[in-house]
Amino acid sequence: MPVTPDMIPGIIATNFSPMAEVADAPAFKVGDKVNTKIMAKPTHTRLPRYLRGRVGTVVTYYGGFVFADTRAILEGDHPQHLYCIRFEGSDIWGPDAGPKDVIYADLYESYLEKA
């Protein structure tokens, strides 16, 4: 549902949360290795291109959240599990990465598969 101007006071008053119930159990747990999917979508996603096809490790499970990709184009909430994934710099930039370089990305479950 799109946000309309008359909804703004209620959103501010209740700290409108994007958290949502997800029917299925989470597919991953902290410590799991995951691959990010390689995808080409005609609309914007929250999976940066430079992280597609990369291996990372689940470091945090946040719970269920509305899927921003579908909500943004008015296709509904489609709640999903959300995770924080750690990527080693060398896995992204190769040998030119610094020894302490890492990236953390908050990613929806549909972007991920078991490594």
C-alpha positions, 0 to 999 in steps of 0.5 A, a space after each residue: 500500500 503506498 503511503 499517502 500524506 494523511 498517513 504521515 502523522 500516524 507513521 511518525 506517532 507509531 514509529 512505523 516498522 517494516 518488520 513483518 511476519 514470515 510464514 516459513 522458517 529462516 533458511 539460514 543461521 548465523 555462521 552459514 556460508 551463502 552465495 548471492 544470486 546473480 540476477 538481472 532485474 528490470 527494477 532496482 534491488 537492494 543487492 548491489 551488483 558488485 556483490 552478486 555471485 559472491 560468497 559471504 557469511 551470515 553474521 546476524 539474522 534480523 527477522 522478517 521484514 517487508 520486501 522493499 523491492 516489491 513494496 517500492 513498485 507497489 506489488 505488495 509487502 511479500 515479507 522475507 527474512 533479512 540477514 547481515 552478510 559479511 564479505 571478505 575484501 579479498 573475495 570482492 576486490 582480489 589480492 589488491 584488498 587490504 588485509 582487514 577489508 570487509 563489507 557488511 550487507 543487509 540482504 533479503 533471503 531471496 538474494 541468497 542460496 547455500 554455498 
